[in-house]
């Protein structure tokens, strides 16, 4: 438990359901994404505290959880039969983008310049 792919896929599913007009299904998908994001955030922070995980994972999972909770709360308070509030959709889109930030860092990492390593020279007296 605690995979970041579960809430990410549920949030993308909610966005797809919203785009097709299935707002009621999107509401429940966002609620399920909140549960998955909470598990992922607990695992991310726990790994950070143990020293086995990174700060980026802990921060992105917690921020995505907060955004999904915001989107779910705004969606729950929307008028029945009305349009979906823009804040609700924007929060879910932002959560998906925050989940994708480590992937962007992974893609850009090979472009970072690395210092050239020099061979260690052993003095003649030590040979």
Order of alpha helices (4+ residues) and beta strands (2+ residues): alpha-alpha-alpha-alpha
